[in-house]
Amino acid sequence: MRRISTWSMRRVIVACVLWLVGAPVLAAIGILLGGLVLAVFSGHQRIGFTVGLSNWFGAWLFLPPIALVATWVMSRRRAD
């Protein structure tokens, strides 16, 4: 917690924005790669799948930035 207390507000905001932008992009790339792997292994058989966003998507997307900000705020209070 001592290391995170030295972070500036700008660094915390950048980390949160990178997570909020990067996580969905990486998830989309993973889904595309998974579809390509299925297509290669299926041969001539047709495979279809759908992807839906549930309430868990929002929880997993926003939980890490919220935890980071909460930890940063608590560490700043303890450092002062």
Distance bins in CASP14 RR format, pairs under 12 A and 6 or more apart:
PFRMAT RR
TARGET T0000
AUTHOR 0000-0000-0000
RMODE 2
METHOD distances of the structure
MODEL  1
1 7 0 0 0 0 0 1 0 0 0 0 0
1 68 0 0 0 0 0 1 0 0 0 0 0
1 70 0 0 0 0 0 1 0 0 0 0 0
1 71 1 0 0 1 0 0 0 0 0 0 0
1 72 0 0 0 0 1 0 0 0 0 0 0
1 73 0 0 0 0 0 1 0 0 0 0 0
1 74 1 0 0 1 0 0 0 0 0 0 0
1 75 1 0 1 0 0 0 0 0 0 0 0
1 76 0 0 0 0 1 0 0 0 0 0 0
1 77 0 0 0 0 0 1 0 0 0 0 0
1 78 1 0 0 1 0 0 0 0 0 0 0
1 79 0 0 0 0 1 0 0 0 0 0 0
2 71 0 0 0 0 0 1 0 0 0 0 0
2 72 0 0 0 0 0 1 0 0 0 0 0
2 74 0 0 0 0 0 1 0 0 0 0 0
2 75 1 0 0 1 0 0 0 0 0 0 0
2 76 0 0 0 0 0 1 0 0 0 0 0
2 78 0 0 0 0 1 0 0 0 0 0 0
2 79 1 0 0 1 0 0 0 0 0 0 0
3 11 0 0 0 0 0 1 0 0 0 0 0
3 71 0 0 0 0 0 1 0 0 0 0 0
3 72 0 0 0 0 0 1 0 0 0 0 0
3 75 0 0 0 0 1 0 0 0 0 0 0
3 79 0 0 0 0 0 1 0 0 0 0 0
4 11 0 0 0 0 1 0 0 0 0 0 0
4 12 0 0 0 0 1 0 0 0 0 0 0
4 15 0 0 0 0 0 1 0 0 0 0 0
4 67 0 0 0 0 0 1 0 0 0 0 0
4 68 0 0 0 0 1 0 0 0 0 0 0
4 69 0 0 0 0 0 1 0 0 0 0 0
4 70 0 0 0 0 0 1 0 0 0 0 0
4 71 1 0 0 1 0 0 0 0 0 0 0
4 72 1 0 1 0 0 0 0 0 0 0 0
4 73 0 0 0 0 1 0 0 0 0 0 0
4 74 0 0 0 0 1 0 0 0 0 0 0
4 75 1 0 1 0 0 0 0 0 0 0 0
4 76 0 0 0 0 1 0 0 0 0 0 0
4 78 0 0 0 0 0 1 0 0 0 0 0
4 79 0 0 0 0 1 0 0 0 0 0 0
5 11 0 0 0 0 0 1 0 0 0 0 0
5 12 0 0 0 0 0 1 0 0 0 0 0
5 71 0 0 0 0 1 0 0 0 0 0 0
5 72 1 0 0 1 0 0 0 0 0 0 0
5 73 0 0 0 0 1 0 0 0 0 0 0
5 74 0 0 0 0 1 0 0 0 0 0 0
5 75 1 1 0 0 0 0 0 0 0 0 0
5 76 1 0 1 0 0 0 0 0 0 0 0
5 77 0 0 0 0 1 0 0 0 0 0 0
5 78 1 0 0 1 0 0 0 0 0 0 0
5 79 1 0 1 0 0 0 0 0 0 0 0
5 80 0 0 0 0 1 0 0 0 0 0 0
6 12 0 0 0 0 0 1 0 0 0 0 0
6 72 0 0 0 0 0 1 0 0 0 0 0
6 75 0 0 0 0 1 0 0 0 0 0 0
6 76 0 0 0 0 1 0 0 0 0 0 0
6 79 0 0 0 0 1 0 0 0 0 0 0
7 13 0 0 0 0 0 1 0 0 0 0 0
7 14 0 0 0 0 1 0 0 0 0 0 0
7 15 0 0 0 0 1 0 0 0 0 0 0
7 16 0 0 0 0 0 1 0 0 0 0 0
7 68 0 0 0 0 1 0 0 0 0 0 0
7 69 0 0 0 0 0 1 0 0 0 0 0
7 71 0 0 0 0 0 1 0 0 0 0 0
7 72 1 0 0 1 0 0 0 0 0 0 0
7 73 0 0 0 0 0 1 0 0 0 0 0
7 75 0 0 0 0 1 0 0 0 0 0 0
7 76 0 0 0 0 1 0 0 0 0 0 0
7 79 0 0 0 0 0 1 0 0 0 0 0
8 14 0 0 0 0 1 0 0 0 0 0 0
8 15 0 0 0 0 0 1 0 0 0 0 0
8 72 0 0 0 0 1 0 0 0 0 0 0
8 76 0 0 0 0 0 1 0 0 0 0 0
9 15 0 0 0 0 0 1 0 0 0 0 0
9 16 0 0 0 0 0 1 0 0 0 0 0
9 68 0 0 0 0 0 1 0 0 0 0 0
9 69 0 0 0 0 1 0 0 0 0 0 0
9 72 0 0 0 0 1 0 0 0 0 0 0
9 73 0 0 0 0 0 1 0 0 0 0 0
9 76 0 0 0 0 1 0 0 0 0 0 0
10 16 0 0 0 0 0 1 0 0 0 0 0
10 17 0 0 0 0 0 1 0 0 0 0 0
10 72 0 0 0 0 0 1 0 0 0 0 0
11 17 0 0 0 0 0 1 0 0 0 0 0
11 18 0 0 0 0 0 1 0 0 0 0 0
11 68 0 0 0 0 0 1 0 0 0 0 0
11 69 0 0 0 0 0 1 0 0 0 0 0
11 72 0 0 0 0 1 0 0 0 0 0 0
12 18 0 0 0 0 0 1 0 0 0 0 0
12 19 0 0 0 0 0 1 0 0 0 0 0
12 64 0 0 0 0 0 1 0 0 0 0 0
12 65 0 0 0 0 1 0 0 0 0 0 0
12 66 0 0 0 0 0 1 0 0 0 0 0
12 67 0 0 0 0 0 1 0 0 0 0 0
12 68 1 0 0 1 0 0 0 0 0 0 0
12 69 1 0 0 1 0 0 0 0 0 0 0
12 70 0 0 0 0 0 1 0 0 0 0 0
12 71 0 0 0 0 1 0 0 0 0 0 0
12 72 1 0 1 0 0 0 0 0 0 0 0
12 73 0 0 0 0 1 0 0 0 0 0 0
12 75 0 0 0 0 0 1 0 0 0 0 0
12 76 0 0 0 0 1 0 0 0 0 0 0
13 19 0 0 0 0 0 1 0 0 0 0 0
13 20 0 0 0 0 0 1 0 0 0 0 0
13 65 0 0 0 0 1 0 0 0 0 0 0
13 68 0 0 0 0 0 1 0 0 0 0 0
13 69 0 0 0 0 1 0 0 0 0 0 0
13 72 0 0 0 0 0 1 0 0 0 0 0
14 20 0 0 0 0 0 1 0 0 0 0 0
14 21 0 0 0 0 0 1 0 0 0 0 0
14 65 0 0 0 0 0 1 0 0 0 0 0
14 68 0 0 0 0 0 1 0 0 0 0 0
15 21 0 0 0 0 0 1 0 0 0 0 0
15 22 0 0 0 0 0 1 0 0 0 0 0
15 23 0 0 0 0 0 1 0 0 0 0 0
15 64 0 0 0 0 1 0 0 0 0 0 0
15 65 1 0 0 1 0 0 0 0 0 0 0
15 67 0 0 0 0 0 1 0 0 0 0 0
15 68 1 0 0 1 0 0 0 0 0 0 0
15 69 0 0 0 0 1 0 0 0 0 0 0
15 71 0 0 0 0 0 1 0 0 0 0 0
15 72 0 0 0 0 1 0 0 0 0 0 0
16 22 0 0 0 0 0 1 0 0 0 0 0
16 23 0 0 0 0 0 1 0 0 0 0 0
16 61 0 0 0 0 0 1 0 0 0 0 0
16 62 0 0 0 0 1 0 0 0 0 0 0
16 63 0 0 0 0 0 1 0 0 0 0 0
16 64 0 0 0 0 1 0 0 0 0 0 0
16 65 1 1 0 0 0 0 0 0 0 0 0
16 66 0 0 0 0 1 0 0 0 0 0 0
16 67 0 0 0 0 0 1 0 0 0 0 0
16 68 1 0 0 1 0 0 0 0 0 0 0
16 69 1 0 0 1 0 0 0 0 0 0 0
16 70 0 0 0 0 0 1 0 0 0 0 0
16 71 0 0 0 0 0 1 0 0 0 0 0
16 72 0 0 0 0 1 0 0 0 0 0 0
17 23 0 0 0 0 0 1 0 0 0 0 0
17 65 0 0 0 0 1 0 0 0 0 0 0
17 68 0 0 0 0 0 1 0 0 0 0 0
17 69 0 0 0 0 0 1 0 0 0 0 0
18 24 0 0 0 0 0 1 0 0 0 0 0
18 25 0 0 0 0 0 1 0 0 0 0 0
18 26 0 0 0 0 0 1 0 0 0 0 0
18 64 0 0 0 0 0 1 0 0 0 0 0
18 65 0 0 0 0 1 0 0 0 0 0 0
18 68 0 0 0 0 0 1 0 0 0 0 0
19 25 0 0 0 0 0 1 0 0 0 0 0
19 26 0 0 0 0 0 1 0 0 0 0 0
19 27 0 0 0 0 0 1 0 0 0 0 0
19 60 0 0 0 0 0 1 0 0 0 0 0
19 61 0 0 0 0 1 0 0 0 0 0 0
19 62 0 0 0 0 1 0 0 0 0 0 0
19 63 0 0 0 0 1 0 0 0 0 0 0
19 64 1 0 1 0 0 0 0 0 0 0 0
19 65 1 0 1 0 0 0 0 0 0 0 0
19 66 0 0 0 0 0 1 0 0 0 0 0
19 67 0 0 0 0 0 1 0 0 0 0 0
19 68 1 0 0 1 0 0 0 0 0 0 0
19 69 0 0 0 0 0 1 0 0 0 0 0
20 26 0 0 0 0 0 1 0 0 0 0 0
20 58 0 0 0 0 0 1 0 0 0 0 0
20 60 0 0 0 0 0 1 0 0 0 0 0
20 61 1 0 0 1 0 0 0 0 0 0 0
20 62 1 0 0 1 0 0 0 0 0 0 0
20 63 0 0 0 0 0 1 0 0 0 0 0
20 64 0 0 0 0 1 0 0 0 0 0 0
20 65 1 0 0 1 0 0 0 0 0 0 0
20 66 0 0 0 0 0 1 0 0 0 0 0
20 68 0 0 0 0 0 1 0 0 0 0 0
21 27 0 0 0 0 0 1 0 0 0 0 0
21 28 0 0 0 0 0 1 0 0 0 0 0
21 61 0 0 0 0 0 1 0 0 0 0 0
21 65 0 0 0 0 0 1 0 0 0 0 0
22 28 0 0 0 0 1 0 0 0 0 0 0
22 29 0 0 0 0 1 0 0 0 0 0 0
22 61 0 0 0 0 0 1 0 0 0 0 0
22 64 0 0 0 0 0 1 0 0 0 0 0
22 65 0 0 0 0 0 1 0 0 0 0 0
23 29 0 0 0 0 0 1 0 0 0 0 0
23 30 0 0 0 0 0 1 0 0 0 0 0
23 57 0 0 0 0 1 0 0 0 0 0 0
23 58 0 0 0 0 0 1 0 0 0 0 0
23 60 0 0 0 0 1 0 0 0 0 0 0
23 61 1 0 0 1 0 0 0 0 0 0 0
23 62 0 0 0 0 1 0 0 0 0 0 0
23 63 0 0 0 0 0 1 0 0 0 0 0
23 64 0 0 0 0 1 0 0 0 0 0 0
23 65 0 0 0 0 1 0 0 0 0 0 0
24 30 0 0 0 0 0 1 0 0 0 0 0
24 31 0 0 0 0 0 1 0 0 0 0 0
24 51 0 0 0 0 0 1 0 0 0 0 0
24 53 0 0 0 0 1 0 0 0 0 0 0
24 57 0 0 0 0 1 0 0 0 0 0 0
24 58 0 0 0 0 0 1 0 0 0 0 0
24 60 0 0 0 0 0 1 0 0 0 0 0
24 61 1 0 0 1 0 0 0 0 0 0 0
24 62 0 0 0 0 0 1 0 0 0 0 0
25 31 0 0 0 0 0 1 0 0 0 0 0
25 32 0 0 0 0 0 1 0 0 0 0 0
25 61 0 0 0 0 0 1 0 0 0 0 0
26 32 0 0 0 0 0 1 0 0 0 0 0
26 33 0 0 0 0 0 1 0 0 0 0 0
26 61 0 0 0 0 0 1 0 0 0 0 0
27 33 0 0 0 0 0 1 0 0 0 0 0
27 34 0 0 0 0 0 1 0 0 0 0 0
27 51 0 0 0 0 1 0 0 0 0 0 0
27 52 0 0 0 0 0 1 0 0 0 0 0
27 53 0 0 0 0 0 1 0 0 0 0 0
27 57 0 0 0 0 1 0 0 0 0 0 0
27 58 0 0 0 0 0 1 0 0 0 0 0
27 60 0 0 0 0 1 0 0 0 0 0 0
27 61 0 0 0 0 1 0 0 0 0 0 0
28 34 0 0 0 0 0 1 0 0 0 0 0
28 35 0 0 0 0 0 1 0 0 0 0 0
28 51 0 0 0 0 1 0 0 0 0 0 0
28 53 0 0 0 0 0 1 0 0 0 0 0
29 35 0 0 0 0 0 1 0 0 0 0 0
29 36 0 0 0 0 0 1 0 0 0 0 0
30 36 0 0 0 0 1 0 0 0 0 0 0
30 37 0 0 0 0 1 0 0 0 0 0 0
30 38 0 0 0 0 0 1 0 0 0 0 0
30 51 0 0 0 0 0 1 0 0 0 0 0
31 37 0 0 0 0 0 1 0 0 0 0 0
31 38 0 0 0 0 0 1 0 0 0 0 0
31 49 0 0 0 0 1 0 0 0 0 0 0
31 50 0 0 0 0 0 1 0 0 0 0 0
31 51 1 0 1 0 0 0 0 0 0 0 0
31 52 0 0 0 0 0 1 0 0 0 0 0
31 53 0 0 0 0 0 1 0 0 0 0 0
32 38 0 0 0 0 0 1 0 0 0 0 0
32 39 0 0 0 0 0 1 0 0 0 0 0
32 49 0 0 0 0 0 1 0 0 0 0 0
32 51 0 0 0 0 0 1 0 0 0 0 0
33 39 0 0 0 0 0 1 0 0 0 0 0
33 40 0 0 0 0 0 1 0 0 0 0 0
34 40 0 0 0 0 1 0 0 0 0 0 0
34 41 0 0 0 0 0 1 0 0 0 0 0
34 42 0 0 0 0 0 1 0 0 0 0 0
34 47 0 0 0 0 0 1 0 0 0 0 0
34 48 0 0 0 0 0 1 0 0 0 0 0
34 49 0 0 0 0 1 0 0 0 0 0 0
34 51 0 0 0 0 0 1 0 0 0 0 0
35 41 0 0 0 0 1 0 0 0 0 0 0
35 42 0 0 0 0 1 0 0 0 0 0 0
35 47 0 0 0 0 1 0 0 0 0 0 0
35 48 0 0 0 0 1 0 0 0 0 0 0
35 49 1 0 0 1 0 0 0 0 0 0 0
35 50 0 0 0 0 0 1 0 0 0 0 0
35 51 0 0 0 0 0 1 0 0 0 0 0
36 42 0 0 0 0 0 1 0 0 0 0 0
36 47 0 0 0 0 0 1 0 0 0 0 0
37 43 0 0 0 0 0 1 0 0 0 0 0
37 47 0 0 0 0 0 1 0 0 0 0 0
37 49 0 0 0 0 0 1 0 0 0 0 0
38 45 0 0 0 0 1 0 0 0 0 0 0
38 46 0 0 0 0 0 1 0 0 0 0 0
38 47 1 0 1 0 0 0 0 0 0 0 0
38 48 0 0 0 0 1 0 0 0 0 0 0
38 49 1 0 0 1 0 0 0 0 0 0 0
39 45 0 0 0 0 1 0 0 0 0 0 0
39 46 0 0 0 0 1 0 0 0 0 0 0
39 47 1 0 0 1 0 0 0 0 0 0 0
39 48 0 0 0 0 1 0 0 0 0 0 0
39 49 0 0 0 0 0 1 0 0 0 0 0
40 47 0 0 0 0 0 1 0 0 0 0 0
41 47 0 0 0 0 1 0 0 0 0 0 0
42 48 0 0 0 0 1 0 0 0 0 0 0
42 49 0 0 0 0 0 1 0 0 0 0 0
51 57 0 0 0 0 0 1 0 0 0 0 0
53 59 0 0 0 0 0 1 0 0 0 0 0
53 60 0 0 0 0 0 1 0 0 0 0 0
53 61 0 0 0 0 1 0 0 0 0 0 0
54 60 0 0 0 0 1 0 0 0 0 0 0
54 61 0 0 0 0 0 1 0 0 0 0 0
55 61 0 0 0 0 0 1 0 0 0 0 0
55 62 0 0 0 0 0 1 0 0 0 0 0
56 62 0 0 0 0 0 1 0 0 0 0 0
56 63 0 0 0 0 0 1 0 0 0 0 0
57 63 0 0 0 0 0 1 0 0 0 0 0
58 64 0 0 0 0 0 1 0 0 0 0 0
58 65 0 0 0 0 0 1 0 0 0 0 0
58 66 0 0 0 0 0 1 0 0 0 0 0
59 65 0 0 0 0 0 1 0 0 0 0 0
59 66 0 0 0 0 1 0 0 0 0 0 0
59 67 0 0 0 0 0 1 0 0 0 0 0
60 66 0 0 0 0 0 1 0 0 0 0 0
60 67 0 0 0 0 0 1 0 0 0 0 0
62 68 0 0 0 0 0 1 0 0 0 0 0
62 69 0 0 0 0 0 1 0 0 0 0 0
62 70 0 0 0 0 0 1 0 0 0 0 0
63 69 0 0 0 0 0 1 0 0 0 0 0
63 70 0 0 0 0 0 1 0 0 0 0 0
64 70 0 0 0 0 0 1 0 0 0 0 0
64 71 0 0 0 0 0 1 0 0 0 0 0
65 71 0 0 0 0 0 1 0 0 0 0 0
65 72 0 0 0 0 0 1 0 0 0 0 0
66 72 0 0 0 0 0 1 0 0 0 0 0
66 73 0 0 0 0 0 1 0 0 0 0 0
67 73 0 0 0 0 0 1 0 0 0 0 0
67 74 0 0 0 0 0 1 0 0 0 0 0
68 74 0 0 0 0 0 1 0 0 0 0 0
68 75 0 0 0 0 0 1 0 0 0 0 0
69 75 0 0 0 0 0 1 0 0 0 0 0
69 76 0 0 0 0 0 1 0 0 0 0 0
70 76 0 0 0 0 0 1 0 0 0 0 0
70 77 0 0 0 0 0 1 0 0 0 0 0
71 77 0 0 0 0 0 1 0 0 0 0 0
71 78 0 0 0 0 0 1 0 0 0 0 0
72 78 0 0 0 0 0 1 0 0 0 0 0
72 79 0 0 0 0 0 1 0 0 0 0 0
73 79 0 0 0 0 0 1 0 0 0 0 0
73 80 0 0 0 0 0 1 0 0 0 0 0
74 80 0 0 0 0 0 1 0 0 0 0 0
END
